[in-house]
């Protein structure tokens, strides 16, 4: 009986020894193989377009001086890309034997920030640079004033969405919220600059429309503008389409001054 248990124990020790040796040999061969691999290409799978070569430059990858496979840290690479504010989501993985796969989602610029040069803002209120990371965008501009706040971002986006609901909506050039919190009553307002398109005598003309809105309830003022817009767009007098544009003052409740 003792002989049986001795043989069984010896067999177990031999099997474990062989398994351990096999794993060690596999580990050594894998480590040697990985040390011989280099990162030579970047595979992109993203929502949004980045300038050619941006990811390689940002991660310090080059075909002329490839980074060894085992030295490339995917976690550090993700953090490096996340430091660029226009990335909403990013994931980095290594693909054997010589590639890096980068999945990403870029933020969508909803408007330009008029307070700064070459910056935009998305629906979440995140500000990020435009060029050269994005191609030229024909989006409205928003002037926030001293500080960009979430309240002002939501207010500007609400105005943009409300204006877009009208038939054949005008192009929104600027929403100026810089004086919406002014302590001086005469200056307190929200200004919206629009570009309307008119058809007169078989000609297409464009006209600037400046809306001065009540800062306390700008959406109500936009609703009043929508009611008088039909009149403004259907004037018979061709000379009424002024090159200088017109101003519609809607700061007073239930009143509109056009000049």
TISEBA-826840 format. One record per residue (C-alpha): y negated, x, z; chain. Coordinates in steps of 0.02 Angstrom, whole numbers. Example, Ala and Ser with C-alpha at 12.3 -4.5 7.8 and 13.67 -1.06 7.14 Angstrom:
BEGIN
+--------+--------+--------+--------+
!      Y !      X !      Z ! chaine !
+--------+--------+--------+--------+
!    225 !    615 !    390 !      A !
!     53 !    684 !    357 !      A !
+--------+--------+--------+--------+
END
This chain:
BEGIN
+--------+--------+--------+--------+
!      Y !      X !      Z ! chaine !
+--------+--------+--------+--------+
!      0 !      0 !      0 !      A !
!   -118 !    142 !     44 !      A !
!    -74 !    226 !   -119 !      A !
!   -128 !     70 !   -214 !      A !
!   -298 !     62 !   -131 !      A !
!   -325 !    248 !   -157 !      A !
!   -288 !    229 !   -343 !      A !
!   -403 !     77 !   -355 !      A !
!   -544 !    167 !   -267 !      A !
!   -520 !    320 !   -376 !      A !
!   -524 !    210 !   -532 !      A !
!   -686 !    129 !   -476 !      A !
!   -766 !    298 !   -443 !      A !
!   -713 !    362 !   -614 !      A !
!   -779 !    205 !   -703 !      A !
!   -945 !    214 !   -610 !      A !
!   -959 !    399 !   -648 !      A !
!   -928 !    371 !   -833 !      A !
!  -1051 !    225 !   -838 !      A !
!  -1184 !    327 !   -749 !      A !
!  -1157 !    473 !   -866 !      A !
!  -1167 !    357 !  -1016 !      A !
!  -1330 !    280 !   -955 !      A !
!  -1404 !    451 !   -921 !      A !
!  -1357 !    514 !  -1093 !      A !
!  -1431 !    355 !  -1172 !      A !
!  -1591 !    375 !  -1070 !      A !
!  -1609 !    558 !  -1124 !      A !
!  -1578 !    517 !  -1307 !      A !
!  -1699 !    369 !  -1300 !      A !
!  -1834 !    473 !  -1218 !      A !
!  -1810 !    609 !  -1348 !      A !
!  -1818 !    482 !  -1490 !      A !
!  -1974 !    398 !  -1421 !      A !
!  -2060 !    566 !  -1401 !      A !
!  -2031 !    597 !  -1586 !      A !
!  -2108 !    430 !  -1639 !      A !
!  -2294 !    413 !  -1676 !      A !
!  -2411 !    264 !  -1697 !      A !
!  -2458 !    266 !  -1881 !      A !
!  -2507 !     87 !  -1924 !      A !
!  -2593 !    -65 !  -1850 !      A !
!  -2533 !   -240 !  -1889 !      A !
!  -2665 !   -376 !  -1864 !      A !
!  -2629 !   -558 !  -1830 !      A !
!  -2793 !   -639 !  -1780 !      A !
!  -2905 !   -791 !  -1792 !      A !
!  -3066 !   -724 !  -1863 !      A !
!  -3108 !   -574 !  -1970 !      A !
!  -3155 !   -402 !  -1905 !      A !
!  -3229 !   -258 !  -2006 !      A !
!  -3096 !   -148 !  -2088 !      A !
!  -3044 !     -7 !  -1973 !      A !
!  -3126 !    -80 !  -1817 !      A !
!  -2965 !    -96 !  -1715 !      A !
!  -2909 !     81 !  -1757 !      A !
!  -3078 !    151 !  -1709 !      A !
!  -3087 !     49 !  -1549 !      A !
!  -2914 !    108 !  -1493 !      A !
!  -2934 !    287 !  -1553 !      A !
!  -2790 !    276 !  -1678 !      A !
!  -2783 !    383 !  -1834 !      A !
!  -2651 !    423 !  -1965 !      A !
!  -2714 !    602 !  -1973 !      A !
!  -2692 !    625 !  -1785 !      A !
!  -2563 !    494 !  -1734 !      A !
!  -2539 !    451 !  -1551 !      A !
!  -2362 !    481 !  -1484 !      A !
!  -2266 !    319 !  -1457 !      A !
!  -2228 !    350 !  -1273 !      A !
!  -2410 !    392 !  -1234 !      A !
!  -2484 !    233 !  -1304 !      A !
!  -2515 !    110 !  -1161 !      A !
!  -2524 !    -71 !  -1221 !      A !
!  -2605 !   -131 !  -1058 !      A !
!  -2747 !     -5 !  -1073 !      A !
!  -2767 !    -50 !  -1256 !      A !
!  -2786 !   -235 !  -1212 !      A !
!  -2916 !   -197 !  -1078 !      A !
!  -3013 !    -87 !  -1200 !      A !
!  -3021 !   -228 !  -1329 !      A !
!  -3062 !   -358 !  -1197 !      A !
!  -3217 !   -256 !  -1154 !      A !
!  -3289 !   -318 !  -1321 !      A !
!  -3358 !   -491 !  -1277 !      A !
!  -3319 !   -570 !  -1446 !      A !
!  -3132 !   -564 !  -1409 !      A !
!  -3077 !   -728 !  -1330 !      A !
!  -2894 !   -680 !  -1318 !      A !
!  -2803 !   -520 !  -1362 !      A !
!  -2624 !   -455 !  -1347 !      A !
!  -2558 !   -284 !  -1397 !      A !
!  -2375 !   -242 !  -1428 !      A !
!  -2282 !    -91 !  -1498 !      A !
!  -2165 !   -119 !  -1644 !      A !
!  -2030 !     12 !  -1677 !      A !
!  -2040 !    140 !  -1743 !      A !
!  -2224 !    173 !  -1785 !      A !
!  -2332 !     16 !  -1773 !      A !
!  -2446 !    -80 !  -1655 !      A !
!  -2459 !   -268 !  -1671 !      A !
!  -2624 !   -344 !  -1613 !      A !
!  -2640 !   -533 !  -1591 !      A !
!  -2818 !   -591 !  -1559 !      A !
!  -2934 !   -740 !  -1560 !      A !
!  -3120 !   -710 !  -1591 !      A !
!  -3258 !   -816 !  -1518 !      A !
!  -3342 !   -934 !  -1641 !      A !
!  -3532 !   -916 !  -1650 !      A !
!  -3608 !  -1090 !  -1633 !      A !
!  -3788 !  -1029 !  -1630 !      A !
!  -3890 !   -870 !  -1633 !      A !
!  -3986 !   -821 !  -1477 !      A !
!  -4169 !   -808 !  -1530 !      A !
!  -4215 !   -713 !  -1370 !      A !
!  -4114 !   -562 !  -1427 !      A !
!  -4085 !   -472 !  -1591 !      A !
!  -3915 !   -494 !  -1672 !      A !
!  -3832 !   -598 !  -1536 !      A !
!  -3743 !   -766 !  -1539 !      A !
!  -3670 !   -889 !  -1414 !      A !
!  -3510 !   -991 !  -1420 !      A !
!  -3468 !  -1162 !  -1346 !      A !
!  -3421 !  -1082 !  -1180 !      A !
!  -3593 !  -1005 !  -1165 !      A !
!  -3532 !   -827 !  -1191 !      A !
!  -3658 !   -714 !  -1279 !      A !
!  -3591 !   -581 !  -1397 !      A !
!  -3655 !   -469 !  -1539 !      A !
!  -3645 !   -528 !  -1720 !      A !
!  -3659 !   -392 !  -1852 !      A !
!  -3561 !   -292 !  -1900 !      A !
!  -3419 !   -386 !  -1817 !      A !
!  -3459 !   -551 !  -1904 !      A !
!  -3521 !   -588 !  -2077 !      A !
!  -3691 !   -673 !  -2095 !      A !
!  -3686 !   -846 !  -2014 !      A !
!  -3795 !   -993 !  -2061 !      A !
!  -3804 !  -1070 !  -1889 !      A !
!  -3950 !  -1135 !  -1784 !      A !
!  -4048 !  -1022 !  -1670 !      A !
!  -4077 !  -1061 !  -1486 !      A !
!  -4221 !   -990 !  -1384 !      A !
!  -4178 !  -1001 !  -1199 !      A !
!  -4328 !   -916 !  -1121 !      A !
!  -4317 !   -806 !   -968 !      A !
!  -4135 !   -843 !   -929 !      A !
!  -3982 !   -908 !  -1019 !      A !
!  -3903 !  -1040 !   -906 !      A !
!  -3751 !  -1150 !   -931 !      A !
!  -3863 !  -1303 !   -913 !      A !
!  -3973 !  -1247 !  -1057 !      A !
!  -3822 !  -1204 !  -1164 !      A !
!  -3749 !  -1378 !  -1140 !      A !
!  -3919 !  -1458 !  -1173 !      A !
!  -3941 !  -1362 !  -1336 !      A !
!  -3765 !  -1403 !  -1395 !      A !
!  -3790 !  -1587 !  -1353 !      A !
!  -3947 !  -1590 !  -1461 !      A !
!  -3857 !  -1503 !  -1604 !      A !
!  -3713 !  -1627 !  -1600 !      A !
!  -3831 !  -1777 !  -1589 !      A !
!  -3934 !  -1719 !  -1739 !      A !
!  -3776 !  -1692 !  -1841 !      A !
!  -3726 !  -1875 !  -1821 !      A !
!  -3862 !  -1938 !  -1939 !      A !
!  -3829 !  -1972 !  -2121 !      A !
!  -3856 !  -1816 !  -2228 !      A !
!  -3909 !  -1717 !  -2075 !      A !
!  -4051 !  -1591 !  -2092 !      A !
!  -4024 !  -1407 !  -2067 !      A !
!  -4061 !  -1358 !  -1887 !      A !
!  -4164 !  -1198 !  -1886 !      A !
!  -4214 !  -1181 !  -1704 !      A !
!  -4197 !  -1265 !  -1535 !      A !
!  -4327 !  -1196 !  -1416 !      A !
!  -4293 !  -1225 !  -1231 !      A !
!  -4409 !  -1088 !  -1168 !      A !
!  -4537 !  -1214 !  -1102 !      A !
!  -4416 !  -1348 !  -1040 !      A !
!  -4437 !  -1290 !   -859 !      A !
!  -4624 !  -1254 !   -866 !      A !
!  -4726 !  -1302 !   -713 !      A !
!  -4873 !  -1346 !   -825 !      A !
!  -4851 !  -1526 !   -881 !      A !
!  -4938 !  -1503 !  -1049 !      A !
!  -4822 !  -1359 !  -1094 !      A !
!  -4660 !  -1437 !  -1033 !      A !
!  -4561 !  -1485 !  -1188 !      A !
!  -4410 !  -1452 !  -1298 !      A !
!  -4451 !  -1403 !  -1477 !      A !
!  -4332 !  -1429 !  -1623 !      A !
!  -4368 !  -1358 !  -1796 !      A !
!  -4277 !  -1444 !  -1940 !      A !
!  -4271 !  -1423 !  -2127 !      A !
!  -4260 !  -1589 !  -2220 !      A !
!  -4215 !  -1604 !  -2403 !      A !
!  -4307 !  -1732 !  -2510 !      A !
!  -4280 !  -1792 !  -2687 !      A !
!  -4445 !  -1833 !  -2773 !      A !
!  -4469 !  -1858 !  -2961 !      A !
!  -4296 !  -1787 !  -2993 !      A !
!  -4341 !  -1631 !  -2897 !      A !
!  -4266 !  -1567 !  -2735 !      A !
!  -4394 !  -1514 !  -2608 !      A !
!  -4376 !  -1448 !  -2433 !      A !
!  -4491 !  -1484 !  -2288 !      A !
!  -4503 !  -1419 !  -2112 !      A !
!  -4501 !  -1550 !  -1974 !      A !
!  -4556 !  -1498 !  -1800 !      A !
!  -4496 !  -1613 !  -1661 !      A !
!  -4580 !  -1603 !  -1491 !      A !
!  -4465 !  -1686 !  -1365 !      A !
!  -4481 !  -1740 !  -1185 !      A !
!  -4397 !  -1605 !  -1080 !      A !
!  -4331 !  -1730 !   -952 !      A !
!  -4234 !  -1832 !  -1081 !      A !
!  -4229 !  -1745 !  -1251 !      A !
!  -4080 !  -1846 !  -1313 !      A !
!  -4178 !  -2009 !  -1294 !      A !
!  -4317 !  -1932 !  -1399 !      A !
!  -4190 !  -1882 !  -1532 !      A !
!  -4132 !  -2063 !  -1540 !      A !
!  -4311 !  -2118 !  -1574 !      A !
!  -4327 !  -1985 !  -1708 !      A !
!  -4171 !  -2054 !  -1791 !      A !
!  -4250 !  -2226 !  -1801 !      A !
!  -4409 !  -2164 !  -1888 !      A !
!  -4319 !  -2036 !  -1996 !      A !
!  -4282 !  -2165 !  -2130 !      A !
!  -4468 !  -2196 !  -2149 !      A !
!  -4505 !  -2011 !  -2161 !      A !
!  -4371 !  -1981 !  -2294 !      A !
!  -4415 !  -2130 !  -2403 !      A !
!  -4602 !  -2112 !  -2428 !      A !
!  -4655 !  -2151 !  -2606 !      A !
!  -4803 !  -2035 !  -2608 !      A !
!  -4746 !  -1869 !  -2680 !      A !
!  -4893 !  -1780 !  -2598 !      A !
!  -4827 !  -1835 !  -2428 !      A !
!  -4698 !  -1697 !  -2440 !      A !
!  -4813 !  -1565 !  -2372 !      A !
!  -4772 !  -1382 !  -2396 !      A !
!  -4833 !  -1349 !  -2220 !      A !
!  -4717 !  -1480 !  -2148 !      A !
!  -4752 !  -1612 !  -2018 !      A !
!  -4744 !  -1628 !  -1829 !      A !
!  -4666 !  -1776 !  -1740 !      A !
!  -4722 !  -1784 !  -1559 !      A !
!  -4595 !  -1884 !  -1457 !      A !
!  -4642 !  -1826 !  -1283 !      A !
!  -4709 !  -1997 !  -1232 !      A !
!  -4584 !  -2135 !  -1198 !      A !
!  -4572 !  -2268 !  -1335 !      A !
!  -4708 !  -2180 !  -1437 !      A !
!  -4708 !  -2061 !  -1583 !      A !
!  -4857 !  -1967 !  -1654 !      A !
!  -4838 !  -1898 !  -1831 !      A !
!  -4960 !  -1770 !  -1900 !      A !
+--------+--------+--------+--------+
END
